[in-house]
Amino acid sequence: MKRLVYDTEHEDFRATVAAYVDKEVAPHWERWDEQGLVDRSAWTAAGDLGLIGIAVPEQYGGGGVPDFRYRMVVMEELCRAGANSLNAGLSVQDDLVVPYLVDLGSHEQRHTWLPRLCAGTAIGSLALTEPGAGSDLRGIRTVARRDGDRWILNGSKIFITNGILADVVVVLAKIEPTPDTGGYGIFVVPADRPGFHRGRKLDKLGLHGNDTAELVFDHLVLTDADVLGTVGRGLAHVMERLPRERMSIAATSVAASAAALGWTRRYCFERSAFGQPIGDFQATRFTLAELETDLDAATSLLDRAVILLNAGELTAVDAAKAKYWITDLHQRIVDRCLQLHGGYGYMREYPIARSFADARIQPIYGGTNEIMKDIIGRHIAAQDHGIGASR
């Protein structure tokens, strides 16, 4: 089904991204998966081409174009090449870390970090999740304690994407003593600050090339210049930015699903059994027909949500719907695509096997899909109670 969401400018940009992927990514992504780390040269090459920080104002080294469709083009080209680990890292940089600094950063924080993040010479990560607090961020135990004119940060974080390579980390912490404005704060933490420690590089089911890590803060000293946004409103700041994060996850799932289906279609008409291509069997054709139609439906939902996001009208409920439904569909698509590959689909040398493992995180991070359904359900209940009260 023809997509109507892209203009000529986006397709011109796609050619630049595709050339970058062919030269700087495709020859290396399997090695990155084996070594568990993406080369920094891939980040700086992306920065040189303006593929990072597309929405960042030009005065801070970015592209000055706050149009999420350009980010979708980057995701699509990386996923098409099977470079899901680099895509995950760049998504955290561009869709999580950078918006925090653009929206909430002081003049000094923006000038210090945004040009380097856009150039790919600095890598950022967002540290929210803890061993005992995932979707329920109110349960975090990392504490920033006021000490005269300083803050002392203690605690640990887990499942932090880009955690090994990160030069700067945006950290959510509890504030003690609790100010009137609320009990949480966000801090910009340079990775070279004394008291910053990297724990294990975590051994994951998928996304093997992405450096997911534990982080530890041991009496790390911060100042008011390291506070991001308003002291006490940290949790509110996080909630305000979750819709964009969830759109990034949904867009990745559509891009990765399209790549998986593309590989599978080719395989089905190259592989023969019982004297004919397996794609000519009715059962296979029916499966491909179902997957194509499902993907069209997911793409339509994503494109509609992106238009709302660009217009500043995407609600948390809208984002939850897109994230939950598209990432769940992603699981079904890669599972059935792997099945159509037969025994070869179980071999890691085939991209569908890696895609299958990489896909499993999609319904989990950014808030589990159970949380997404709860957000949607509470909204429905509130609407229904409101209707009942007005009768």
VONU-846199 format. One line per 10 residues: number of its first residue (from 1); their letters; for each residue x, y, z of C-alpha. Coordinates in steps of 0.001 Angstrom, whole numbers, plus 500000, padded with zeros to 6 digits. Last residue first. Example, Ala and Ser with C-alpha at 12.3 -4.5 7.8 and 13.67 -1.06 7.14 Angstrom:
2
2) sa) 513670,498940,507140  512300,495500,507800
***
This chain:
391
391) rsagighdqa) 473556,511888,532629  476782,513873,533029  478195,511546,535703  477782,508516,533448  479645,510190,530586  482465,511176,532932  482648,507678,534338  482944,506349,530784  485697,508804,529877  487655,507997,533023
381) aihrgiidkm) 487227,504270,532387  488452,504602,528803  491490,506592,529954  492217,504017,532642  492051,501281,529994  494462,503050,527648  497039,503607,530386  496500,500046,531646  496980,498690,528141  500289,500542,527854
371) ientggyipq) 501362,499224,531270  500720,495667,530074  502701,496588,526961  505713,497184,529171  506950,500745,529566  509569,502113,527165  511011,498617,527214  509069,495387,527240  506972,495044,524080  510064,495814,521930
361) iradafsrai) 512523,493578,523785  511557,490474,521815  512370,491978,518426  516138,491508,518662  515777,487732,519047  513575,487366,515944  515717,489846,514008  518783,487764,514766  517102,484639,513370  515699,486574,510380
351) pyermygygg) 519167,487806,509479  520368,484294,508613  523808,483447,510015  522078,483017,513374  520537,479753,512186  516994,479065,513391  515473,480475,510206  517507,477964,508246  515466,475165,509797  512269,476444,508182
341) hlqlcrdvir) 512485,479938,506676  508676,480176,506717  508754,479669,510479  511128,482631,510868  508652,484828,509010  505864,483583,511271  507772,484561,514390  508974,487845,512893  505400,488881,512094  503848,487761,515365
331) qhldtiwyka) 506407,489597,517494  506061,492788,515414  502300,492617,515926  502867,492978,519673  505192,495920,518989  502583,497599,516779  499686,497167,519197  501450,498271,522358  503447,501212,520993  500645,502637,518847
321) kaadvatleg) 498038,502441,521596  500420,503829,524227  501326,506748,521959  497676,507675,521491  497077,507395,525249  500051,509644,526028  498582,512175,523603  499935,513110,520183  498866,516688,519364  502209,518461,518959
311) anllivardl) 501675,518658,515189  504710,516461,514535  503374,513918,517011  499907,513950,515433  501393,513288,511987  503511,510566,513553  500422,508903,515041  498736,508725,511638  501869,507254,510097  502158,504644,512842
301) lstaadldte) 498543,503504,512511  498885,503270,508731  502118,501320,509067  500500,498859,511449  497602,498266,509037  499976,497797,506107  502016,495359,508193  498936,493296,508971  498033,493204,505285  501493,492043,504248
291) lealtfrtaq) 501549,489447,507039  498162,488009,506070  499075,487787,502397  502417,486174,503224  500630,483543,505320  498068,482886,502577  500814,482555,499988  502668,480071,502178  499577,477909,502680  498815,478097,498956
281) fdgipqgfas) 502194,476772,497940  503852,478971,495321  506058,480695,497884  507708,477334,498576  509223,477551,495116  508381,474344,493173  509530,470755,492749  508562,469304,496103  510470,472099,497860  512151,475179,496424
271) refcyrrtwg) 513797,478170,498112  514256,481333,496029  510597,482361,496037  510090,481938,499776  513490,483455,500578  512679,486685,498771  509370,487038,500604  511077,486250,503895  513791,488889,503554  511149,491533,502771
261) laaasaavst) 508951,490385,505649  511807,490732,508100  512683,494216,506789  509063,495379,507014  508809,494052,510567  512040,495861,511527  510742,499177,510176  507326,498775,511804  508904,497770,515107  511390,500655,514992
251) aaismrerpl) 508534,503106,514443  506709,501714,517473  509814,502060,519662  510412,505636,518500  506745,506417,519079  507119,505119,522620  510060,507430,523259  508099,510363,521853  505128,509581,524127  507457,509170,527148
241) remvhalgrg) 508687,512758,527138  506072,514357,529379  506225,511387,531755  509951,511905,532297  509568,515617,533067  506770,514779,535518  509058,512325,537284  511793,514926,537568  509566,517713,538862  511322,518052,542235
231) vtglvdadtl) 514163,520250,540974  513045,521847,537726  514737,521041,534421  518094,519291,534338  520271,519795,537420  524007,519620,536635  524592,523367,537104  523046,522974,540574  526110,520963,541483  526936,517256,541445
221) vlhdfvleat) 529216,515064,543541  529100,511295,543043  528983,509545,546399  528989,506208,544573  526864,506189,541435  526655,502764,539751  525673,501903,536181  524665,498488,534817  525016,498034,531102  523524,497618,527627
211) dnghlglkdl) 526216,497965,524975  524337,497293,521745  525828,494756,519375  523983,491845,520967  520566,493365,520298  519062,490035,521410  518845,487653,524362  521104,489901,526411  524466,489543,528149  524811,492750,530158
201) krgrhfgprd) 527959,494843,530093  528626,494644,533797  529091,497680,536011  530167,501132,534923  531205,503464,537719  530668,507185,538276  532042,508297,541674  534500,510774,540180  532905,512474,537124  534222,511130,533804
191) apvvfigygg) 530790,509828,532755  529279,513296,532867  525970,513280,534796  523109,515520,533679  520612,515315,536522  516871,514751,536754  514948,515232,539989  512275,513510,542016  510269,514215,545201  508036,517117,544323
181) tdptpeikal) 507908,520926,544067  507747,521335,547859  511248,519876,548126  512004,516371,549456  515165,516294,551555  516308,514353,549709  515497,514160,546006  514856,510803,544350  516850,510255,541180  516448,510203,537394
171) vvvvdalign) 519744,510268,535488  520647,511690,532057  524007,510097,531282  526973,511627,529473  529984,510051,527786  528175,506760,527213  530114,503892,525610  529402,501267,528279  525844,502361,529119  524679,502808,525531
161) tifiksgnli) 521319,501289,526613  520964,501121,530395  519403,497824,531528  520242,498621,535180  520702,501661,537408  522487,502107,540714  522458,504426,543692  524147,507427,545277  524267,511063,544131  525535,513802,546448
151) wrdgdrravt) 524239,517252,545510  526162,520430,546273  525546,523936,547626  525116,522648,551169  524628,518884,550868  521323,518067,549132  520895,514338,548671  520394,512843,545211  519050,509336,545765  518824,506216,543589
141) rigrldsgag) 516043,504140,545142  513508,504021,542316  510001,502827,543223  508176,505797,541744  509554,504611,538417  507061,501758,538263  507820,500410,534761  511187,499192,535978  512017,499565,539655  513818,496991,541785
131) petlalsgia) 516996,496527,539734  516736,500134,538523  515376,501735,535358  515752,505473,534667  519219,506057,533255  519114,507693,529819  522216,507354,527660  524440,509651,525650  527299,509257,523198  529756,512052,522456
121) tgaclrplwt) 531719,512484,519218  528528,511649,517308  528430,515162,515887  524902,515743,517221  525943,514549,520681  529016,516781,520628  527055,519865,519556  524335,519070,522148  526582,518581,525177  528298,521737,526398
111) hrqehsgldv) 526224,524301,524520  522973,522716,525711  524158,522401,529288  525366,526020,529349  522102,527431,527994  520209,525329,530523  518648,522074,529452  514960,521209,529714  513576,520924,526191  516768,520568,524145
101) lypvvlddqv) 518585,518548,526815  515714,516145,527424  515058,515922,523673  518700,514849,523079  518691,511988,525578  515493,510223,524511  514733,510296,520783  518145,511106,519323  520561,509308,521648  518260,506447,522643
91) slganlsnag) 517297,505985,519002  520956,506008,517939  521710,503143,520301  518705,501069,519273  519442,501599,515579  523030,500544,516146  521765,497289,517639  519154,496727,514936  521619,496793,512062  519686,494224,509984
81) arcleemvvm) 520309,496183,506772  516623,497016,506389  516602,497912,510073  519207,500622,509524  517362,502029,506505  513988,502066,508241  515304,503618,511442  517012,506478,509582  513840,507138,507568  511787,507157,510770
71) ryrfdpvggg) 514070,509829,512242  513376,511982,509198  509643,511465,509746  510002,512871,513247  510084,516433,511902  511734,518946,514224  514133,520260,511537  516933,522401,512994  519608,520034,511711  521712,520100,514836
61) gyqepvaigi) 524898,521835,515933  523569,523782,518904  522798,526960,516933  521109,524729,514342  518314,523787,516744  518185,520018,517407  515543,518156,515373  518034,516257,513175  520260,515544,516154  522018,512620,514497
51) lgldgaatwa) 521980,511895,510742  523780,515122,509880  526301,513415,507600  529277,514059,509886  527220,512832,512851  526528,509494,511179  530248,509101,510465  530970,510003,514095  528615,507300,515356  529902,504594,512999
41) srdvlgqedw) 533483,505507,513992  532548,504795,517606  532512,501104,516724  529376,499314,517947  529870,496949,520885  529030,493361,521782  532071,491957,519946  530004,489434,517974  527137,491833,517315  529585,494510,516229
31) rewhpavekd) 531187,491998,513846  527765,491316,512313  527168,495049,511990  530407,495773,510133  530030,495632,506340  526421,496905,506525  527202,499900,508735  529644,502477,507348  529419,502107,503573  525980,500661,502809
21) vyaavtarfd) 524375,502312,505839  525809,505717,504974  524640,505395,501357  521163,504425,502576  521058,507435,504914  521966,509844,502114  519396,508283,499756  516793,508460,502520  517355,512222,502798  516233,512598,499196
11) ehetdyvlrk) 513207,510450,500070  512389,512715,503007  512702,515841,500892  510375,514379,498253  507618,514019,500850  506772,511079,503108  503500,510293,504912  501501,509132,501899  502542,505504,501933  501434,503373,498981
1) m) 500000,500000,500000
***
